[in-house]
Amino acid sequence: MSAGYDVRALESAAGSSVKFPIGPYANAQSYFDAYAEEMARAAKSIDPAMFDRAAATLLDAYQRGARIFACGNGGSASIANHMQCDHTKGVRTATDLSPHVLSLSANVELITAIANDNGYENVFVYQLQSQSEPGDVLLAVSSSGRSPNIVRALTWARDNGLRTIAITGFDGGPARTAAEVSVHIECANYGIVEDLHQAMMHALAQYIRQSRMTADAISVTVF
């Protein structure tokens, strides 16, 4: 590490997740170098079989015309919203797929109405109860995996015939075990976890897109 700290030497309080940073850095560049190194390490902690299952689950839904619902809080909400963009427009472009992707984090009027009358823990599950059908997919993004509204949505979706994907960090929390497919990052730094969750969202979209294109089309397309 640039500042002489080994992030692997210290475990965080959250399960076995690796904590970063563990001490001060002299300047911004040395911190960034260490941050980038820890991000590369954390990326390698992802179970490749689970990542492949997440891609297969999404592609299957797109082929069947099922709906994908995404949700998250805070920075994870922005990833859910961004997924609606990249997995609707991006995946459709130059392919035979027409994905139906909706972010449950996008409508502030609806979210605040549900939170005000029914509790914030119900802002996602309430929408699923109204809009989803068996065979649809819920993809929940949560750094900690402990947000009550995330866990409640995953549990309801699982019990009502939806496919479920959880994307988590830290120790994964209850969301990690509630979902059918769990893509987990062993890291206890919110910035790094969210950066990798965003990268995973992009990679899933681009992988699915290129899987429906010819080699010649891929070679002349900007992803």
VENVENSUL-V663148 format. One record per helix or strand. SS is the DSSP state (hx for helix, st for strand). FROM is the first residue (numbers start at 1). LEN is the number of residues. If there is no record, write none. Layout:
BEGIN
ss=(SS:SS)
from=(FROM:FROM)
len=(LEN:LEN)
END
This chain:
BEGIN
ss=(hx:st:st:hx:hx:st:hx:st:hx:hx:hx:st:hx:st:hx:st:hx:hx)
from=(7:11:18:28:48:67:75:100:108:120:125:137:148:163:173:181:190:215)
len=(3:1:1:16:17:5:18:4:11:3:7:6:12:6:6:4:22:5)
END
